Amino acid sequence: MIFLALTITLLFTFVQVGALNNGLALTPPMGWLTWERFRCNVNCTVDPDNCISEKLIKTMADHIVTDGYRDVGYEYVCIDNCWMLPSRDEHGRLVADPDRFPSGMKGLSDYIHGKGLKLGIYEDFGVFTCGKKYPGSEFYLKTDADTFANWGVDLLKFDTCNSNPSDFEYGFPAMEFYLNKTGRPILFSCEWPHGQHGKSNYTAIRNTCNMWRTGIDVQDSWDSVMGVIDVYAEDMENFSQYSGPGGWADPDMLVVGDFGLSYEQERAQFGMWAMFASPLLMSVDLRNIRNESKALLQNKNILAINQDPMGKQATLKMKMLKNSIYVFTRPLTNSRIAVALLNKSDRGTPTSVTIKGSDVGLSNQNGYNVVDGFTAQSMGSFLPTSDIVLNVNPSGIVLFVATPK
């Protein structure tokens, strides 16, 4: 068992320590992550511009600043798996691959911080990281927490490969305990409950993690994105009620700007992630992103919905037209309501949908001013009794915000 090396006293202490004590993630974290776009490419001889390396991370950090992403809230620059050597040093510490990270992680974090950004890093709760090539944190929780703090890390993504799910309720709080003990504020991104594959203790998860993966890995395809949205539509175990300031349900990365989605589908993913009050971690080559994808990722109207300080996650209100249209609602500050209609169908014509104001939570008898969530253009004024007629593009979204008069 993983925790034979831990004392019984500390085990009970860990359960009482929560990530909310670190004061982080009061709104959903925003940033950039290597994984979906660059995966575990470590061959810098053959592919020096796209391998997981100091060069790549610095280049992406530069683009986050110069291309306006930092100005709208993207601040974490996160390295996923495959950054380290296959073995620890003589003191049991993790070592960044010196050929790919010649400045070391401390040097890289200094560079990132100098840009006004924050550094995120990856490790795993098990004996190995995913892929079984690099050392995990099993038996090294304190050592690794201290190492990350000494490097100036600001976010830790903690995976669950090659580990025992029955140990999660002790192990993840243990890691958070050690992170907090360093005195450095480190946002804790947990793959628990994703790695549990069954019923999860969301109270414990909420008390431990600043963000937690809720379902399947997102891939660069519409089917994958819809699979994640279906997880949120089902809302099994009512996980939506646990998400809010300080701790957020995480549907995984944004694949906006990559290869697999049409522009309509990119709008749908970005709009739904905003509705879900999700962490927004881009995984895209910022050197070559399409202009329309860049503009979408920097859309201040959608970002304002995502970052709304009330922090409520959207939930499914109803399904329509043989379950091809999902209708989600999300309460916002100042008694506003965000409403999203998502068209699952990929048939080649828009779908006309009529909803009544009261069916999506419009209850103010004086009515509502409604604006498009993407453009902020007026869509008119509506009463609870009004019919709202909308056309939703195939595999697309209509998102609006209703403000009471």
N, C-alpha and C positions, 0 to 999 in steps of 0.2 A: 504494500500500500504506500501511496505517495507520502503520507503524513506521519509515518512512524518516527521520523526525525523531529517532529514538533511536539512540544509539551502539551499536556492536557489543559493547563492553565491558559496558554496562548490560544488554543483552539476555541475556548469559550470567549476569550477576549475578542478574537477576530470577528465573531458573529455580531458583536455589538458595534463594530466600527463601520461607518458607511461613507460612500463617496461624496455624499452631500456635505460632509465635513470639509471638503477641499474647496468649496465655493466656486467651482468651475461649471461651465456649460449651462449658464442660466437661460440662454437661448441655444437652439441647435447649432453644434459646431459646424464650421465651414472650412473647406480646404481642398487639397489635392492629394491623390494616392497613386502609387505606382502600379498596383496589382493588375487591374483588368487590361490596361493598355500595354504594359511592359512585362508583366508576369515575372518569371524567374530567369530572365535572360542574363547570364553571367559571362558570356563570351565577348569580352571587350576587344579581343584581337580581331575577330571577324566582324563585329557590329559595335564599334566604339561609341556611336551616337545614341544607341538605344539600349545598351546594357545597364543593369542596375549598378550605378556608380555615382561617385561624388560629382562627376561632370554632369550627368543627367539631372541630379537633384538640384544642383546650383543653377543649371539652365532653366529648369521649370520655376524655381524661385524667382529668377530674374523676370520671367514672363508674367508671373503672378503680379509682380510690382509694376512693370513697365506697360503691361497691357490692360491695366485697370481692375484686375480681379481683387487685389487687396483693398482697393478703395470701396468696393461694395460688400466686403466682409469676409472674403476667403483669406484665411490666415495660417492654417496648418499645412505644412509640407510633410507628407507622410511616406516613409519608406516601408514597404511591406516585406515579405519574406525574401531570403537569399542575399542579405547584405553582409553576412558574417563568415568567418572561417568555419570549417567543419569540426573544429575542436576548441575547447577552452584553453586559456593559458595556464601556467603552472600554479596560479593562485585561484583557479576556478572561474575566472572572469571571461565573459564573452569578448571576442576580438573582431572588429570590423576587418574585412578583407583588405590588407594594406595595398594591394595592387589596384583595387577599384576605388578605395577610399584612402588615398595617400595622406590626407590631412587628419585622418582619424575622425571619429564621431564628434569629439569635442571641437575640433577645428571646423567641421561642417556645421555644427550647431551655432558656433560663433558667427559664421557667415549668414546663416538663416536669420539669426536674431538681428544682425546688422541691417537686414532688409526690412525689419519691422514685422517679421513672420515668426512662426513657431515650428519646432521640429517634432514630428511624430515618428515612432519606430515600432517594429513588430517583434513579438516573441510568442512562444507557445507554452501552454500549461503542461504539456506532456514531456516525455523524455527527448523527443525530437520535434522539430517543426514539421509542418505538412510537407510531404515528400521524403521525410526521413533522412535528409542529408545534413541538416544543421542541428546543433544542440538546443533542446528546449530548456525550460526553467525548472523541471522537476528536481527537487532537492537543492535548488539554487535561488529560491525566491528572494531572500534578503540580499544575496550577493548581486543579483541582477537589478533589483530595485535601486540599490546603492550605485551600481554602475551607471544606470540610466540617469540618475540624478546628477552624478559627477560629470556626465557628458553634457548636461543641460537639456535633456529631453523634456518635451512639454506634453506629449501624448504617448500612451502605450496601447497598442492594439494587441490583445492577448487571446491567442487562438486556442483550439481544443483538440488538435490532432494528437494521436498517440497518447491519449490520457483516458482515465476512467471517469465516466460521467457521474458516478456516485460520489466522487470526491469534490465536485464543483462547489457544493455549498460550504465547504471548508476552504478549498484552495483559492478561489477567487477573492473571498474576503481576506484571506491571508496575504495575498499579493497586494491588495489595496491597503492593508495595514502597514506593510513594509514601505509602500510608496508614500503613504502619509508620514511615516516615521522619518523619511529623509528630510522633511521640511520643505521640499520643493513641490510646488503645485503641478501635478502630472495628471492630466485628464486620462481616465481609465476607460478604454473601449474594449468591451468584453464580447467574445463569441458565445458565451453562455447567454441565453438558452439554446442558440442555434446548434451547438454541439451535443445537446442533451437528447434530442430526438424523442421527446416525450413530454410528460407533464413537468412544468418548471415552477419553482418557487419564486414568483415575480416580486413578492415582498422582499425577499433576500436579494434578488437581483437589483431591484430599485435602491436598496440600501447600500449597494456595493459599487455599482457601475455608473459612470456618467453617460454611457450609451451602450446598448446591447443589441446584438444581431437577433432578429426575430424569425428568420426563415431561410429559404434556399439562397445559394449564391446567385447573384445576378450575373448574367452573361450578356454578350453584345447581340441581343435578339429581342424582337417584340414578344415572342412566346415566353421568354425568361422574365421580361419586365412584367407581363401580365400575370405570370405565376406568383411574383412577389405581391402584386396588387391583390390577387386572390387571397393571399395569406392575411392581408390587412382587412379585406372584406369579411372574411370569416371571423377574425378577431377572437380566435380560440383562447379560452381562459381569460377573456376580457383584458388582454394585455394592454389595450389602449388606455385603461384607467390608471396605469402606473407611469405613463409617459408624461413628462412635464419638466419645468425648470429644474436643472441639476441632473436629470437623468432621462434619456431619450431612447425610444424604440428605434432601431436602426435597420432599414430595409436594404442596406448595402449601397454600393457606389452608384454614382451617376455615370451612364455610358453615353451621355450627350456629346456629340462631336466625334464619335468613333465611326465604325463601319456598318453596323447592323441595323440602325433605325432610320426610318424616313424622318423628315422634318416634323410631320404631324405626330409621329411617335415620340420624338424627342420632346415636343411640347407636352405630350401626355405624361411622360415620365417626370419631367421637371415640375409640371403642375401638380401631379399627385404627390410627389415627394414634399412639395411645399404644403399641401393639404395635410399630410401626415405629420407635420412638424418634425421632419426627419433631419438628421445630420446630412449635410450636403458636401460630399467628398467627390470631386471630379476625378475621373481616371481617363485622361485624354492627353494626346500630344499637343501641348499648347503652342508648339512651334508651327503647327500646320493645321490648326483648327479652322473650320469653315466660318465665314463671317456671321452667318445666321445662327450658328450654334454658339458662337462667342456672345453674340447679342442676347441670346436666350439665357445663357448662364449668368449674364449680368443684368437681367431684367429686374429693375428695382421694385416694380409692383408685385411680382411673384415672390421676390426675396422678402418683401415686407410681410406677406402672408406667412411665409415660413418662419420668420423671426418674430412674429407677434408675441409680445411678452406674456400673454395669458398662457401660452404653451399647450393648448388643448389639441389633441390629435383628432383628425377627422375620422368619422365612423360612417359605415354604410347606412344610408337612410332607406333605400329601396332599390330593387332591380325592376327593370321595365322591358317590355317588348321581347318576351321570351328570354329574359336574362341577358340580352345583348347590351343593354344600357345600365351602367352602375351609377347611382346617385349618392354622392358623399356630401356631408355637411360638416362644417367646422366652426365653432363659436370663436369670435375674435373680440378684442378689446372694444370698449365703447358700444357694446350691444350689437355689434355688427355680426354678420353671418357670411361665411364663404361657402359657396356651393359649386361642386364639380360634377359634370355629367361626362362619363367616360364611355366611349363606344368600343366595345370589344371586337366588333365585327370588322373584317377586312374587305367586305364587299364594296364594290367601287362606286358607291354613291352615298352622299350624306343622309343621315337618318333624322327625320323630323320628330321632335319630342315635345309634348305639352305637359307641363307640370303646374300644379296650383301652388300659389305662394305658401299657403299653410302647410302643404305637404313637405316643404323643406325648411320649416321652422320660422317662417315669416308670420309673426303674431301681432305686431304693432298695428293697431287699428288706424293710425294716421298714415300708414304706408311706409314704403322704403324707396330710396334712391338706389338704383342698381347700376354698377359699372363693370365693364369687362375686366377680369383679373389680370390679363396680360397688358392691355393697352390703356386702362383707366378711362376709356371712352364710355359715355353714358349709354345705357341700354334702356333707359326709361324709368318710370316710377310705377310701383306695383303695390297693391293691397294684398292682405292675406287671401282674399277671395279671387284675386286675379289669376287668369291663365297666362303662363309664361311659355311662349312658343320659341323653340330653339332648334337649330340644325347642327348636328354633331357629325363631323367628318369621320370616315372610316378609320379605325384605330387612332382616333383623335379625342380631343377634350374641349369642352366649353366650361369655363370657370368664371364665376362672377362673385362680386362682393355686394351685399345688400346692407345699406346704412339706414337706420330708422330716422324718420323725419321728426 
